[in-house]
């Protein structure tokens, strides 16, 4: 029998709340199948199964908040049988008629009368009942009143939780990781000319933005210099099994996430562009998958659209590097001994000195620069 634990969806996740089960006891499941939706501090995330098997038992009910690593389901391995499967945990009972629920008929007039179900739900949502005006008979605060208050408070609460999660992860990063920083201004004359020609002869759905070109260049460079693509765990560098670029995406309600584009070095530019567009849309709509939040091997942040020349990043632990790109803009440049105007981008590297040193980081930025001079090879 296999215990399926609540996975960690990043260094800044300590716990999650189950929003929905997508499976039932007795169902056959396969690796990569979405089995649940879990609410984290940043988003509602679809959790994927990591095993093939048959669902034996669902260990927690909808609405339950548990720490990362808590068993949430058990699976029978292929070929394993038991006499019977167990039912899903019974969800919280629905509210019964309000006439039977008024609490404390002798309560003080200054204290709102509250149904038991509403009081229980208010405690779960950390809602102050004294601030609610009841819509039930004789002003009783009902379950629906509490749910309405929770929906109104959710954006503020989520933003607060997200800022806390980011603060915890970034504080850990600056406390534990000995950062070093490098910058390189990269000429993009060839890259921008090639991109313009490519898009001019491509269908709209096949056109590529500079951001996809930069991501592909990073991935190709990491294939040559893999010491920046991996994790610092148990006092040692652990190389990643693939080049999965975490892409920093700002959210409409504030904050950011960095879900992964998988195996970028092995995909065409059109594929990278299509997957990047999908990732951004789903991140902002709150429909990411657990694999996209848990297996990024290095993060790339592009703040050029915000008008900044360069970005000095903070590594997302346990990763060992973060690559940043500022805005693409024209600068004075000397080419073949002649002064000209050249589109350029300032590329930065924040790296973990335990896993690499400045010489290695300089080679990496040099490789990114070299790759971008022959964009047709991407």
N, C-alpha and C positions, 0 to 999 in steps of 0.2 A: 504494500500500500504506500502511496506517495502522499506526503503532506504538501499542500500548496500554500506558501506563505505570502503575505502581502509584500510585494516587491518594493524596493527602494527606487523611486523615480527621480533620483538625483541626490546630491549631498545635502541639499537643503530640505529634504522631506523626512520628518520624524514619525508621522502618523497619517492616516487617511480615513475617510468615512465612506462606507459602502452605500452607493446610490441605487445600484440595480444589479441583480443577477441576470446573466444571459443564458444560464444553464439550469438544469434541474437534476436531482438524483436519478441515476440510471442512464443519463445521456452519454453518448460516446463523444469524446473531444479529441482534437488533434493539436499538435504544436503550432502556435501562431494564431489559433482561434481566439476571438474575443470572448471572454467568459464573464466579465463583470465591468461595471463602471464605478470608479472610485474618485471621490472628491479630495483633492490635495489643496494646499494653500494657494496654488496658482491656477488650477484648472480642473475640470472634470476629465478624467483620463480613462480610456478604454484599456483594461488590463488583459493581456494575452496569456494564454496557457503556454507553459514551457515543456509539456509532456503530452504524449499520446496516452489515452486511457479511457476509463469510464468513471463518471462522477459517482462517488459513494455517498458523501455527506457534505452539506454546506454548513459550515461551523458558525457563521455569524449571520445575523439578520440585517435587512435593509435599514439604514439609519445608524448602524453601529460604528463607532470610531475606535480604531485599534492602532497600536504602534506598528511600525515597519517590522517585518519578521514574524508577525503573529500568524499562526495557521488559520486560514480562512476556509479551506476546503480540503477534502481528502479524495484521492483518485485511486481506482484499482488499476494496476498495471495491465497491459495487454495479456490476456490469458488468465489473469487472476480472477477468481470468483469467490463470492461470499453469499450466505443464504439470502440476504435481502439488502436493499439500500435504504437509507434513512431519509426521512422527509426534510424539506427545507425548514429552517427555524421559523416559527410562527411570527409574523410581523406584529408590531404593536397594535392592540385592539383599536378599532375605530370608536369614535365618540358615540355614546348612547344618548337617548333623548335628554335634553337639557333639564327637563323637570325633575329628573332623578339625580342630577349632578350638582345642584347648588350646594356649595360647601359652606358649612358654618352658618346656620340660620341665625345664630346669636352673635355673628361677627360684628366688629365695630363698623359703624357707618362710614368711617374714613378709609376703610380697607375694601378694595374691590372684591366682589364675589366672583369666584373662579371655578370652572368645572375641573375635576381631577385630571382629565386628559389634557386640558389646556395648561394646567399648572406643571404637569410632567414635561410637556413639550417646551414650555417657556424656560424651564431649567436646562433642557438640552441645548436651547438656542441662546442661553444667557440673556434673556429678555426680562427687563424690569416690569413686573405686572402692575406696579403702582402707576406707571406711565400710560397704561392702556385704557381706552374707553370701550366698555363692553357693548356688543350689539345684540346680546341675547335678552330674553325676558327680564325685566327689572334691572337691566344693565349688567347682566352676567357676562364675564369675559369667556368667550367660547374658543374652541380649538382653532376655528377659522380666523378669529381675531389675532391669535398668536402667530399663525402661519403668515397672515398679511404683514404683520410687523417684522417677521423674519425675512420676508422677501424684500421689504423696503430697506432693511439693514444689511442685506447680504453684500451688495457692492462695496460698501464701506468696510465691512468686516473682512471680506476677501482681500481688499487692498491692504488693510492693516496686517493680515496674516502673511500676505506675499512680501511686504516690506520686511517683516520679521524674519521670514525664511531667507530672503536675500541677505539680510544683515548677518544672520548666523553663518551662512556659507562663506560670505566674503570676509568676515572677521576671522574665521578659521583659516582661510587662504592666506591672509596677510600675517597671521600669527605663526603658521606652520611652514609656509613655503618661502624659501629664500629666492625671491624673484631677481632676475636680471632682465634688462631691456635693451633692445636694439631697434634702430630705424633705418629705412632705406627708401629713397625717393626713386621710383621706378618709371622710366619713360614708357608711354603707352601709344606712341605714334603708330607702330605697326599693328598693335592690337585693335585700336579704335578704327583704323582704316579697314582692316579685315572684317571687323564686326559690322561696319556700315555696309560693306559690299555683300556680306552674307545675308543680312536682313533685307537688303533691297531685292534679292532674288529668291526670298523664302516666303512661304505662306505665313499669315499672321500667327498661327499656332506654333510655327517653327522658329520664330524670331527669338533672339537671345539678348538679354540685357548684360551690361558689363559685370554685374554682380555674379552671374553664373560663370563667366569667364575667369574671374578672380578665384572663385571657389575651386574650379577645376585645376587652375594653376597651383593652388596650395596643395591639393590632393596629389598631383603628379610630383611635386617637390618632396612631399612626405614619403612617397614611395622610394625616393632615392636617399632620404635622410630620416629614417623611421624612429630615431631616438626621441623625437618630439611627439610621436603618435602613440600614446599609451598612458599608463597610470603609475603613480607612486603608492605602492601598497606593501605593508610588512617590511618597511625599510629597504625596499628595492624597487627598481623600475621593472614594470611588467608591460611588454609590448602588446598593443592591441592586435586582435585577429583580423581586423579590416580597417580601412580608412573611412571612418564615420564622422563627418564634420558636424559638430554642433553649431547651429546657426542662431545667433542672438536675434530674437524677434521682440519688438516692443508690442505691448498689448494695449487695446483701446482703453481699458479701465485703469491703465497704469501698470508699472512693473514690466518684467520681461521673462521669457523662457528661452531655452536654447535646445530645441529638439534636433535630432540627428538626421542628416541626409546620409544614406548608407552607400558604401562602396563607390564613392564619387570618382575615384581615379579610373574606374573600369567602365564608366558610362559616357555616352556622347554628350556634347554640350546641350543638344536639344533635350535629352533626357534630364540632365541636371536642371535646366531651366524649368521644365514642366514640373518636376518634383519639388523644386524650390517654391514655385507659385502655389502648389497644392499645400505645402507645409505651412507657408505663411497664412493662407486662408484658414486652414484647419486650426492653427494655433490661436488665431484671433476669434474663431467660432467655438473654441473649447472642445475640439473633437480629436485630440491627439491620442496616439496609442502608447502603451507603456514602453515598448521597445524603442520608440523614438525619443523617450525621455531618460532612458536608463543606459544606453550604450554609446553615446557620443565619446569619441576617443581624443578629440581636440576641438576647441571652440574657435569660431571665426566671427568677429563683430565688424560690421560695416556701418559706419556712422557718416558716410559721405553725404547721404541724403539729408542730413541735419546741418550740412554746411561747414563741418569742422575739417581742418586740414589733416589732423592726425588724432589717434586715440591711443592712450596708454592703458592697457587692459589689466584686469585682475584674473589670475588663473582660477578656473573652477575645479576644486579638488574632487577626486584624486587625479585629475588630468595634470599634465606637466607643461602645457603650453597654451597660449592664446595668441591668435594672429589678428591684427586689426588693420582696417583700411579706412583712410579718410576720403575726402571728396576728390573726384577726378577733375583737375583744372589745368589750364594752360599756364606754363611757367617759362621764363627764359631758359634756353638750353643750348649747349654747344654740341653740334653734330658734324662730324667730318671736318672739324676746325672752323665751322661757320656758326655764328649765332643765329638761333631760330626760336620759334615759339613751339613748345611741345606739350601735348596732354600728358600729365603725370599723375601719380598717386603715391602718397606717403604710406608705406607699409611698415607696420610695427610688429615686433615679437616680444611677448612677455613669456619667459621660460623659467622652469624650475632648475636652479643651479645644482640640485642633487642628482638630476637626471642627465644634464648636459652642461656645456660651458659656452662662453661667448664665442669662441672660435667655431664651434659646431653651429650655433645659432646664426652666425654670419654666413656660413656656407649655405644654410637653408634659405636665407633671404636672397642670397646670390642666385640660388637655383630657381626661386620664384621669378626673379627678374629675367633669367635666361629663358625660362619657359614662355614668358609673356612676349618675348621678341619674335617667336615663331608660332603665332596663334593658330595657324592652319594645321599644325600638328596636334592640336587639342581636339 
